[in-house]
Amino acid sequence: MSATEYVVLVDEDGQEIGTAPKASVHGTETALHLAFSCHVYNTRGETLVTRRALDKQTWPGVWSNSFCGHPRPAEPVSDAVHRRAAEELGLQLRDVQLALPLFRYRAVDASGIVEYEICPVYTAVVDAEPRLNPREVADAQWVDPADLAVSLRATPWAFSPWLVLQADQLGIFDAPAPPATRWDRAS
């Protein structure tokens, strides 16, 4: 088996048009390719946000959704979701749901590297704590979706652009605001 990872290249309609080495598709002229994102929840209704490893090629050290990835050529996206949950977070998912089948985005990070993906978004539930793969994830935190919405509004630059876009489309911004703390209250 080759050590080179490949991604699936797609046209504007999402139809597969070929493959390319993963290392070659994230640059200043990134080709449109297939990816996925997953938002993991625990039984308390909290969502897992993760901080990308500092040596990631794109958005290093930035907080993001639970995990993302790329299906391998001929790999069903749902299988890739389960594979990456185990690889990045040591988690077995349940209640996996396709939440945003048509999500796509193009974003440029501070170094000029472009992410350009058709990226179906999934949600899932877990009953365990993550075991972080340090090559992928620097930190992780369970958060109330309403608290995440507050942070995304206040400091969107501290999060991956795809998380900010997905949160809006998933309705996370519609979550009830957390109660004011004594520091928030008007005098």
N, C-alpha and C positions, 0 to 999 in steps of 0.2 A: 504494500500500500504506500502511495506517495505521501511525503510529509507536507506537500504543498496543498493548502486549502483553496478550494474553488468556490466562487459564488455564481449565481444564476443571473445573467444579463437579461433584461427585459426591454421591450419597446414601450412607447407611451401608453399603449393599451394594456400593458401588463403581460403580454405574450412573450414566452421565452424565445430568445434569439441567439443564445449561446452561453458560454461560460468563460470565466477569466480567473486567474489567480487572485485571491483576496487581496494580497499585498499590492496588486497593480490597480485596484479600482478605487482606492481612497487616496486621492491626490487633488491637484488643482483643477483637473479635468475629469472628474469622476463620472463614469458611465452609470446610467440608471440601472439599478440592480434590485434583486429581491432580498428583503430582510424581514424581521418581525420584532415586535416588542411585547413584553408581558408585564402586567401589573399583578403582583402577588398580594393576597390578603390573608390575614390570620382569622381565627374564629371570633376574635373580639372586634373585627371590622377594621382593623388597622391595615395600612398598606406599607409594604416594604420598599423603602427608597435606598438606593445604593450609591456610593461614591466611586466613580470610575478610578481604576488604578492609575497611578501617576505616570506610568510609562505607556499608557494607551496612545495610539496614534492620533485619535481625534478626541477632543474635549477631555484631556487627562485631568483627574482630580475634581471633576464636576459631578454634582449630585444628579441622579437620573432615576428613571423608573426601575423596577426590580431587576430586570435584565433584558438584553437584546441579543440578537444574533442573526446569522444568515443560514438558511437551509442549504445543504449540500446539493449538488446536481442530483436529480431524481429522488430526493428525500422529501416526503410530504412535510409541509410547514408545521403541522401539529406534532409530528415526530421530532422535528428540530427544536420545538419549544421544550418538550420534555428532556431532550438531550442536553440543551444548554442550561436548563434549571439544575440538572445534576452536576454538570461541569463547573458552572460558575458559583453555585450556591449550595451544592450538596443536598438539594431538595427534591422530593417526589411530590408532584403536583396532583391535585384532584379538582374536580369541577372546572375543568378548563373550558372556557367559552371564548368564541370569536366575537369581540366587542366592536371593532372598527375594521371591517374587511377591506375597505378602500382607502385607508390612510396612506398618504404619501407626503413627502417633504423634500426640500432641498435647503441645506444650511451650510454656511461657511464658518469655520472656526477661526480663532485669532491668528493661526499660522497660515491661513489660506487654504487649508484642506477642506474639501467639499464632501458632504454626505448627500447623496441623491438616491432616494430609496422609495420603492413601493413597499410598504411596511405594515402588513396586517397587525392589528393590536389585539392581544388576548388578555383575559383575566383568569386568575386561578386562585385556589385556596390551598393552604398548607396547614399541617398540624405540628410542625417541627420548627426549630430555630435553624437559621442558615449556618452553613459551614463555608466560609468565604474562601474562594480561590484567589490568593493575593496577586496572581498575574492578571486577574480581571477586575477585582473589587477591592478597594482600599478600606471601605467601611460600609456599614449598613445600619439602618435604624427603622424600627416600626413607628409609624406616625398615624395620627388621626387624619383622615382625608381633609377635614375642615382646617386643621393646622397647616397641612401641606398647601392648601389653597391660599392661606394667608401669606405663607412664605413665597409661593410662586408669584403672587401679585407684588409683594414688596421687593423681591430681589430676583427677577426672572433670569438675570445674567448669571446667577450662581447655579443654574440648573441647565441640563441639556435642552436645546431648543425643541427637540421632539417631545420631551416630557411636558413642556409648557403647552405645546399644541395639542397633545393627546389629552391632557387634563381638561382643557376647554371642551373638547369633543366628547369626553367621557362624562362630563357633568361634575367633575370634582370642584369646579368653581361654584357650583350650585349648592354645595354642602353647607349646612348651617354653620354660621360663624361660631367659634368657641366663645365661651363667656369672657367678658373683659376681666383682666387682672387689675389689681389695685394700681398698677403703673399706667394702665390704659385709660382709666376713668377720668372724666373731666372733673376738675375741682369745683 
